[in-house]
């Protein structure tokens, strides 16, 4: 692994543009194509950094997984494969147990700013977050549109319609869907279009933006917009060693750029949802809403499952249960006041 990383670093160094005197060149890599909404937000951020630096910074992008992998991106950044990259700790196979579990702690949040605020509350309260991201400097936290249920041949009007459906779903929803009688699987989203087209999958738990961005409107017929809770996660980062090598003025610029990058992601993600809904209507997708009583039942199962997964991390020496309960207190306050309050008393009951 170390030899492969070293070889890749040398190859990238050869591909990166040579910098003029006084210009710092930073490399950026992502698994997404340059036309993906995430990549459009990345480009917005790059343009801002280069403009604000007065030409003292150039960012060289590597798109479409040409350099950085999805599964090992955090390790690759720590080794300096590239300077900055997209990371997905919620999908990491190991070493990010709390990040994976916390993605199911977001019941009650409905907007991207709420998702980011709750993530930062938990991050500030639990040092395990920083431990799992050791060796990285986080440059953006990302939330997302609330998923619905896309299906091929059978509409989902109520929870009982999930029975027997083979659905691709994120890991935090697998046991919830099994409880409801579905047959959920976890597979890369890049494989879902083909699986839907061939009938290997009956559907996928995904937000409306995928109707266009992943072309699901071409191979599906129904969308239930039930708004399943989803979490935020550290999504863009720089290797810590590279971060420390930068001059203080450039580090300050990149610190200021965090808000810019997160806002660009939010704007592009929301625009993608509108585009997805339009694409769905153009392709004749039938849209449904889940009845309120079914949503309440789903959220109860979702919360119970999240608590069970938090308890299970005790075997790794991680007290995720305290973080789960903290998140539930914050969510209860959100329901009462409409605001995320990280200081909500630990003596208050959970929702």
N, C-alpha and C positions, 0 to 999 in steps of 0.2 A: 504493500500500500504506500509506504513512504517513498519508495523508488518511483512509483507511478506518479505520485504527487509532484516530486521533484522534476520529472520529465515534463509534466504538464506545465509547471511553472516556467520552465525554460522555453517551451514552445510559445506560451502566451507572451512572454517577454519579447520574443522575436516578432510576434504579430502586432503588439501594441505600438502606437505611434511614438517616434522619438520626440522628446519634449524640447522645446526651445529653452534657452536660459531663463530661469525665473518662473518657468511653468511646471506645475505638478500634474502629472498624468495619473489618473486613477482608473483602474479597470473595474467594470461591473458585469456580472453574469446573472442570467435568469433562465429557468426552464421554459419560459413562455415566449411565444412568437412576438415579433415587434408590433403586430396589429392587435394583440390581446389588450383588453382594458387595463390590466395591471401594467403592461409594458408602456402603454400610452401615458399612464401616471408616472412611471419611471422616467420617461422622456421629459415630461413636464418638470420633474425634479432636477434632472440633469441640466436642462436649459436654465433653470433658476440659479443653480449653483455656479454654472459657468458665467452667467451674466453678473451675478452678485460679486464674484471673485475679480471682476474687471479683467478677465482673460488670463488670470494666474492659475486657473484650474481647467484641465480638459478631462472629460470622462469618456472612456472607450468602452462601448457596450458589446457584450457577446450574448446573442439571443438564442432562443429555441433549444436550450439544453446542450449547446455546443461545447460548453466548458464545465459548468456546475451541474451536479446531479441533484435530484429532488431528495433522495434518501440520505445522502451523505454531505449535504451542503454545509452544515455547521462545521463538520470536521475539516472539510476542504478549505473553508475560510480560515479556520484556526491555523492551518498549515500554509496559508498565504497563496493558495492556488490563484485567487483573484483578490483584489482589494475589498470590494463590496459585492454583496450578492443577496438574492432572495433566499430566505430560510423558511422552513415549515416545521418547527419543533413539535407541533401537534400531530405530525405524521411520522416523527422519528421512531425508529425501531427500538432504541434504547437510550438511556441517559437523559431523557426528558419526560419522566413519568408524570410529574405534576402538570406540566404543560399539556400533556395529552388528556389528563383527567379534568383539568379546569375548563376545557372547552365545553363541558357539559354543565357548568355552574351558572349559566346565563339566563335561566328562566326569569321572565319579567322585563328583560330588556328588549327594545324593539327598534332602536336606531343605532347607527354606527358610532356616533359620539357616546352613547350610553355604553356600548360594548367596550370601547377604548377606556372610558372612565372606570368601569368596573375592573377591567384588567389591571389598570394602574393602581387601584385600591389594593387588590390582592397582592400585586408585585411589591408594593411598599410594605405590606404587613408580613410577608412571608419570605425570608431570605433564600428559600429553596429555589425560587424563580431565578435569582441571580446565579446561584450555584449551577443550575442546569445550563445557563448561558455563559458560563465562565470562558474567557478567551475571546469573547465577542463584544463589540460595541454596537448596541442596537440603535439603528437610525430611523426606524419606523415601526409602529404597531398598526396592525390592519384588522378591521372588522369586515362585515359583509352583509349582503342582502339576506333576508330570512328565507330559508328553503321552503319549497312546497314539494308536491309529489307529482312527478311526470310519469305518465303511463302510456303504454303502447296500444293495448287492445281493450282494456277494461277501465272505465272511469272509477275513481275513488271519490265517492260522495260522503261516506261515513267511515269511521274506523273499522267497522266490520268488513268493509270491502278490501281491506289489506290482507285478509286471510288467504294464504296460498300464493301470494305474489312474490316473485323473486325480484328483489330490489337492490340496487347498489345504494349504499348508505355510508356516511362517515362512521368511524369506529365508535363514537360516543352514542350512536343511535342503534347499534346492532341489537343489543339485548332488549331495548325498548320495543323495537319492531318484532322481535321474536315473541315477546310477551303478547303482542297483538295478533299473532298468528301468521305473520309474514315470514318469508325466507330471505333474510337480508344477507348480502355479501359485501365485502370490502375489496374493491379493485381500483386501479388508477383511473381517474376520470378520462384519460386519453383513450381508454379501451371501451368506454361505455357506448359511444355511438355505434360502433361495429356490433357490440353485443345486443343492443336494442334492434338494430336492423335485421340481425339474424334470428331474433326471438330467443336468444340465450337469456336475456333479461326481460322482465315484464315492465320494468320502470326504474326510476332513479329518484332519490331524494336530492333535490337541487333547486337553486333559486331560478327565477324566471329569466335572468340574463343568459342562462345556458341554452335557452330556446334558440337564441341567435349565435352567441359566441362559440358554442359547441355544436350548433346545428341540430339540436334535439327536436326542433319543430318539424324537421324533415322525416323523422322516424317515429314520432309519437303523435298521439291524438288528443290527450287529455292532460290537464294541469289543475291540481287542487292547491290553491294558494293559502294553505293553513298557517303559514308563518311559524315554522318550527324554530325554536331558539337556537342561536349559534354564538360561538365565542369569538373573542379577539385573540391575537397572538403576535409575538415579535416576528416580523416578516421581512425586514431588511436589516442587514448588519454588515459591519466591517470587522476584520480580524483585529484583535486587541493590539498585537504587535505593530501592525501597520498604523493603527490609530495613534499609538504613542510615538511613532516616527514622524508624524506630521508636526508642523510648527504650530504654536498656540493660536495664531490668528486663523489658520485654516480649520483647526479643531472647533474654534468658536463659530465659524461660518457653518460648518456641518451640524453643530448643535442647533443653530437657528433654522437649519433646513429641515429638521425633524417635523416641525409643525407643517411646513410647506408640503413635504412628501405625504404625510398622513391626510392632509386636506385634498391633495391631488388624487390620492387613491379613493377617497370618499366620493369625490365628484365623478370620477370615471366609473366607479362601481354603480352609482345611482343612475348615471346615464345609460349604462349597459343594461340595467333592469328595464328601463323604459324601452330601449331598443329590442330587448327580448320579448316584451309583451306585444310590441307592434309586429314582430316577426311571427309570433304565435297566432295573432289574429289573421295575418296575411295567409298563413298556412292552414287556417281553419281549425286551430286548436280549440277544444271546448274547455272553458274555465269553470271551476267550481270553488265554493267556499265550504269549509268544514263547519258543521253546526257547533254552536257555542258549547253545548254540553260535551261534545266529543273532544273539543279543544281542551276543556278543563280536565277531562279524564286523561288525555295524552300528557298534559303538563304534570299531573300528579305522578304518573308512571315515570316520566322523564326525571323529575326531582328525586324520586325514590331510587332510581337507578344511579343517578349521579352521586347520591350519598353512599350507596354500596360501593361504587368504584373508588370514592375517596377513602373509605374504610380499608379497602384492599391494599392501598399503598403503604399501610403500616408494615407490611412484610419487607419493604425496602427501607424502613426507618424514616418514612416521610409522613408527617402529621397533616395529611391533606384534609382530614375531617374538620379541623379547626378552620381551614381556609374555606371549605364548603359552607360551613355555618356562618362565617363572616360574610360570604357572598350572599347568602340568603337574607341576612339582616339588612344588607345594603339594598337588595331587591325589594324587601318589604317597605323600606323607606322610599324607594323610587315609586312604588305603587301609591303611597300616601301623598307624596309631595311633588312627584314628577321630576325629582332631582336625585343625582347620585351623590351620596354623602359618605365619604370614607371614614368619617369620625363617628358614625353611628355606634352607640354604646354597645359594648359586648354583653351587657346585662339584659338587653332587650331580647324578646323571644324571636325565634326565626319565623319566616313566613310559612 
